[in-house]
Amino acid sequence: MDTKKLLIIVGVLFVGFWMFTDPTGLADLTKSGGGNGWDLIQEAFENVIDFINELV
């Protein structure tokens, strides 16, 4: 079994264990991670727009 498959299996088992032991904590982490990811995407697009405006 190669390393990539092993890491995927371990990750799935870890998330499954976390889901059963602390579902509220997992939901909070997922919600905050999604919000932070969206903020990073917005900031990246704003920086690209600023860069393009400086070139023009």
Short mmCIF file of the C-alpha atoms (twelve columns), coordinates in Angstrom:
data_MODEL
# 
_entry.id   MODEL 
# 
loop_
_atom_site.group_PDB 
_atom_site.id 
_atom_site.type_symbol 
_atom_site.label_atom_id 
_atom_site.label_alt_id 
_atom_site.label_comp_id 
_atom_site.label_asym_id 
_atom_site.label_seq_id 
_atom_site.Cartn_x 
_atom_site.Cartn_y 
_atom_site.Cartn_z 
_atom_site.pdbx_PDB_model_num 
ATOM 1  C CA . MET A 1  0.000   0.000  0.000   1 
ATOM 2  C CA . ASP A 2  1.518   3.310  -0.964  1 
ATOM 3  C CA . THR A 3  1.874   6.237  1.403   1 
ATOM 4  C CA . LYS A 4  -0.803  8.406  -0.203  1 
ATOM 5  C CA . LYS A 5  -3.521  5.787  0.280   1 
ATOM 6  C CA . LEU A 6  -2.395  5.163  3.849   1 
ATOM 7  C CA . LEU A 7  -2.544  8.884  4.697   1 
ATOM 8  C CA . ILE A 8  -6.026  9.172  3.172   1 
ATOM 9  C CA . ILE A 9  -7.259  6.197  5.196   1 
ATOM 10 C CA . VAL A 10 -5.752  7.582  8.414   1 
ATOM 11 C CA . GLY A 11 -7.298  11.012 7.691   1 
ATOM 12 C CA . VAL A 12 -10.753 9.531  7.079   1 
ATOM 13 C CA . LEU A 13 -10.525 7.468  10.263  1 
ATOM 14 C CA . PHE A 14 -9.435  10.515 12.251  1 
ATOM 15 C CA . VAL A 15 -12.303 12.672 10.957  1 
ATOM 16 C CA . GLY A 16 -14.756 9.828  11.574  1 
ATOM 17 C CA . PHE A 17 -13.505 9.400  15.141  1 
ATOM 18 C CA . TRP A 18 -13.699 13.169 15.703  1 
ATOM 19 C CA . MET A 19 -17.242 13.231 14.283  1 
ATOM 20 C CA . PHE A 20 -18.416 10.658 16.828  1 
ATOM 21 C CA . THR A 21 -16.530 12.026 19.848  1 
ATOM 22 C CA . ASP A 22 -16.980 15.802 19.334  1 
ATOM 23 C CA . PRO A 23 -19.422 16.627 16.524  1 
ATOM 24 C CA . THR A 24 -19.944 20.207 17.736  1 
ATOM 25 C CA . GLY A 25 -16.211 20.925 17.704  1 
ATOM 26 C CA . LEU A 26 -15.861 19.516 14.197  1 
ATOM 27 C CA . ALA A 27 -18.811 21.599 12.981  1 
ATOM 28 C CA . ASP A 28 -17.362 24.763 14.533  1 
ATOM 29 C CA . LEU A 29 -13.973 24.118 12.953  1 
ATOM 30 C CA . THR A 30 -15.549 23.495 9.550   1 
ATOM 31 C CA . LYS A 31 -17.668 26.643 9.774   1 
ATOM 32 C CA . SER A 32 -14.773 28.876 10.827  1 
ATOM 33 C CA . GLY A 33 -12.470 27.287 8.226   1 
ATOM 34 C CA . GLY A 34 -14.971 27.991 5.460   1 
ATOM 35 C CA . GLY A 35 -15.324 31.606 6.543   1 
ATOM 36 C CA . ASN A 36 -11.565 32.079 6.762   1 
ATOM 37 C CA . GLY A 37 -11.101 30.470 3.356   1 
ATOM 38 C CA . TRP A 38 -13.625 32.847 1.806   1 
ATOM 39 C CA . ASP A 39 -11.846 35.833 3.395   1 
ATOM 40 C CA . LEU A 40 -8.527  34.671 1.923   1 
ATOM 41 C CA . ILE A 41 -10.076 34.300 -1.543  1 
ATOM 42 C CA . GLN A 42 -11.560 37.804 -1.355  1 
ATOM 43 C CA . GLU A 43 -8.243  39.275 -0.235  1 
ATOM 44 C CA . ALA A 44 -6.388  37.506 -3.042  1 
ATOM 45 C CA . PHE A 45 -8.771  38.870 -5.693  1 
ATOM 46 C CA . GLU A 46 -8.534  42.378 -4.221  1 
ATOM 47 C CA . ASN A 47 -4.742  42.167 -4.392  1 
ATOM 48 C CA . VAL A 48 -4.837  40.980 -8.015  1 
ATOM 49 C CA . ILE A 49 -7.185  43.845 -8.935  1 
ATOM 50 C CA . ASP A 50 -4.910  46.359 -7.170  1 
ATOM 51 C CA . PHE A 51 -1.886  44.939 -9.005  1 
ATOM 52 C CA . ILE A 52 -3.605  45.185 -12.389 1 
ATOM 53 C CA . ASN A 53 -4.729  48.750 -11.638 1 
ATOM 54 C CA . GLU A 54 -1.130  49.699 -10.829 1 
ATOM 55 C CA . LEU A 55 0.027   48.326 -14.190 1 
ATOM 56 C CA . VAL A 56 -2.478  50.403 -16.157 1 
# 
